[in-house]
Amino acid sequence: MRILVTGGAGFIGSEYVRMLLGVPGGSCEGVPALEPARVTVLDALTYSGNRANLAPVADDPRLRFVHGDIRHADVVDEVVAGHDVIVHFAAESHVDRSIAGAAPFVSTNVLGTQTLLDAALRHHVGRFVHVSTDEVYGSIDAGSWTEDWPLTPNSPYSASKAGSDLLALAYHRTHGMDVVVTRCSNNYGPYQFPEKVIPLFVTNLLDGGTVPLYGDGGNVRDWLHVHDHCRGVALVQQKGRAGEVYHIGGGTELSNKELTARLLDACGAGWEQVVPVADRKGHDRRYSLDITKISQELGYAPSITLDDGLADTVRWYRDNRSWWQPLKAESAR
Ligand SMILES: NC(=O)c1ccc[n+]([C@@H]2O[C@H](COP(=O)([O-])OP(=O)(O)OC[C@H]3O[C@@H](n4cnc5c(N)ncnc54)[C@H](O)[C@@H]3O)[C@@H](O)[C@H]2O)c1
């Protein structure tokens, strides 16, 4: 099987590539063998893309890296040809950046996805897995979203992801393309760019610095280890039904204040290192996914508890300063 992974040098995409290539024969822990004969990564290496994320598999002869932009139709056309499956992670992914400027979000997330979908259609790619987000639903005070819930996104990021999510489904309905969509909750784990809350807080605390807590700290998120997320995507890639949406969740909801308490504890820091800051504009209060569908149809269950996952993640950032220190220094310029 020839798999094209867009955004494969980013946080989640690189975990997917490492997972595909990490076990001899290409089988993934917990899912039947995907047997990739070839894995192509297409990545523009924006600020969050990093070749170092693929270092553990860089010498694998099955891996080919293409430095290119999903918005460039000629590049995309050439790369897509000859692949059986596309797993589409590439995106502008940070809500705060979308508030500061929405243009790259619309162009990469919406137009870039359309460019890929057109190429996949032209080249008769067997399956298109579109990686979306729970943020497309907006915010929910109580209960959990099911896959048929209406999309009411609130940030430019989530609106652009909703646009790409609906486009992917439209290519299934209009053209009969084999498209499956995943919508997941907040990921955490190694190799996450240190602007998102967990790596930002951990790296600041490891340096003895302070961490900014938005508003009253009461915003609730479900936390999903990146490896569990990728196991879920692999199940959907392999066994999901065409035209369907599948939720992938982690099963542990925490308020930002509760998350902060755990991170302080894990880093041996105290509340005097927490600085309250004005709330994010339009900050969604709570996200919550119902994962009954993927559990019952595809046998998915999260396998990494938040306690274990956070402890491992903090250890990884403690042991890999050479990975994140240059990224923070560059961002600070
Ligand atoms: N991180 C999360 O918690 C989370 C939650 C839900 C959904 N998602 C979705 O998962 C996917 C991956 O997220 P992530 O956290 O790994 O993001 P990331 O920012 O770490 O990685 C994105 C990758 O896409 C690449 N990219 C960006 N624009 C590109 C373009 N125009 N052409 C080619 N490559 C481009 C970047 O270089 C980078 O390698 C995204 O689609 C995101 O919306 C993420």
The ligand as an SDF file (V2000), in Angstrom:
LIG
                    3D

 44 48  0  0  0  0  0  0  0  0999 V2000
   -3.2180   19.1710   17.8600 N   0  0  0  0  0  0  0  0  0  0  0  0
   -4.4750   18.9090   18.1950 C   0  0  0  0  0  0  0  0  0  0  0  0
   -4.8110   18.8320   19.3820 O   0  0  0  0  0  0  0  0  0  0  0  0
   -5.5090   18.6560   17.1340 C   0  0  0  0  0  0  0  0  0  0  0  0
   -6.8190   18.3750   17.5380 C   0  0  0  0  0  0  0  0  0  0  0  0
   -7.7800   18.1330   16.5580 C   0  0  0  0  0  0  0  0  0  0  0  0
   -7.4430   18.1300   15.2200 C   0  0  0  0  0  0  0  0  0  0  0  0
   -6.1580   18.4150   14.8510 N   0  0  0  0  0  0  0  0  0  0  0  0
   -5.8480   18.4170   13.4160 C   0  0  0  0  0  0  0  0  0  0  0  0
   -4.8000   17.4880   13.2070 O   0  0  0  0  0  0  0  0  0  0  0  0
   -3.9740   17.9190   12.1280 C   0  0  0  0  0  0  0  0  0  0  0  0
   -2.5200   17.9680   12.5680 C   0  0  0  0  0  0  0  0  0  0  0  0
   -2.4050   18.8560   13.6760 O   0  0  0  0  0  0  0  0  0  0  0  0
   -1.0130   19.0860   14.4100 P   0  0  0  0  0  0  0  0  0  0  0  0
   -1.3090   19.4180   15.8070 O   0  0  0  0  0  0  0  0  0  0  0  0
   -0.0860   17.9780   14.0910 O   0  0  0  0  0  0  0  0  0  0  0  0
   -0.5330   20.4170   13.6680 O   0  0  0  0  0  0  0  0  0  0  0  0
    0.9470   20.9680   13.4310 P   0  0  0  0  0  0  0  0  0  0  0  0
    0.7860   22.4330   13.3110 O   0  0  0  0  0  0  0  0  0  0  0  0
    1.8890   20.4270   14.4320 O   0  0  0  0  0  0  0  0  0  0  0  0
    1.3670   20.3540   12.0190 O   0  0  0  0  0  0  0  0  0  0  0  0
    0.8400   20.8100   10.8140 C   0  0  0  0  0  0  0  0  0  0  0  0
    1.7770   20.3690    9.7080 C   0  0  0  0  0  0  0  0  0  0  0  0
    1.2060   20.7740    8.4660 O   0  0  0  0  0  0  0  0  0  0  0  0
    2.2180   21.4040    7.6850 C   0  0  0  0  0  0  0  0  0  0  0  0
    1.5700   22.3940    6.8140 N   0  0  0  0  0  0  0  0  0  0  0  0
    0.9530   23.5460    7.1850 C   0  0  0  0  0  0  0  0  0  0  0  0
    0.5240   24.2050    6.0950 N   0  0  0  0  0  0  0  0  0  0  0  0
    0.8750   23.4440    5.0190 C   0  0  0  0  0  0  0  0  0  0  0  0
    0.6860   23.5890    3.6270 C   0  0  0  0  0  0  0  0  0  0  0  0
    0.0660   24.6650    3.1040 N   0  0  0  0  0  0  0  0  0  0  0  0
    1.1540   22.6030    2.8050 N   0  0  0  0  0  0  0  0  0  0  0  0
    1.7720   21.5230    3.3270 C   0  0  0  0  0  0  0  0  0  0  0  0
    1.9960   21.3490    4.6360 N   0  0  0  0  0  0  0  0  0  0  0  0
    1.5380   22.3030    5.4680 C   0  0  0  0  0  0  0  0  0  0  0  0
    3.1580   22.0460    8.6940 C   0  0  0  0  0  0  0  0  0  0  0  0
    4.4490   22.2850    8.1400 O   0  0  0  0  0  0  0  0  0  0  0  0
    3.1740   20.9970    9.7840 C   0  0  0  0  0  0  0  0  0  0  0  0
    4.1610   20.0210    9.5630 O   0  0  0  0  0  0  0  0  0  0  0  0
   -4.5220   19.2790   11.6840 C   0  0  0  0  0  0  0  0  0  0  0  0
   -5.3470   19.0820   10.5730 O   0  0  0  0  0  0  0  0  0  0  0  0
   -5.3240   19.7500   12.8900 C   0  0  0  0  0  0  0  0  0  0  0  0
   -6.3760   20.6050   12.5020 O   0  0  0  0  0  0  0  0  0  0  0  0
   -5.1930   18.6960   15.7710 C   0  0  0  0  0  0  0  0  0  0  0  0
  1  2  1  0
  2  3  2  0
  2  4  1  0
  4  5  1  0
  4 44  2  0
  5  6  2  0
  6  7  1  0
  7  8  2  0
  8  9  1  0
  8 44  1  0
  9 10  1  0
  9 42  1  0
 10 11  1  0
 11 12  1  0
 11 40  1  0
 12 13  1  0
 13 14  1  0
 14 15  2  0
 14 16  1  0
 14 17  1  0
 17 18  1  0
 18 19  2  0
 18 20  1  0
 18 21  1  0
 21 22  1  0
 22 23  1  0
 23 24  1  0
 23 38  1  0
 24 25  1  0
 25 26  1  0
 25 36  1  0
 26 27  1  0
 26 35  1  0
 27 28  2  0
 28 29  1  0
 29 30  1  0
 29 35  2  0
 30 31  1  0
 30 32  2  0
 32 33  1  0
 33 34  2  0
 34 35  1  0
 36 37  1  0
 36 38  1  0
 38 39  1  0
 40 41  1  0
 40 42  1  0
 42 43  1  0
M  CHG  2   8   1  16  -1
M  END
$$$$
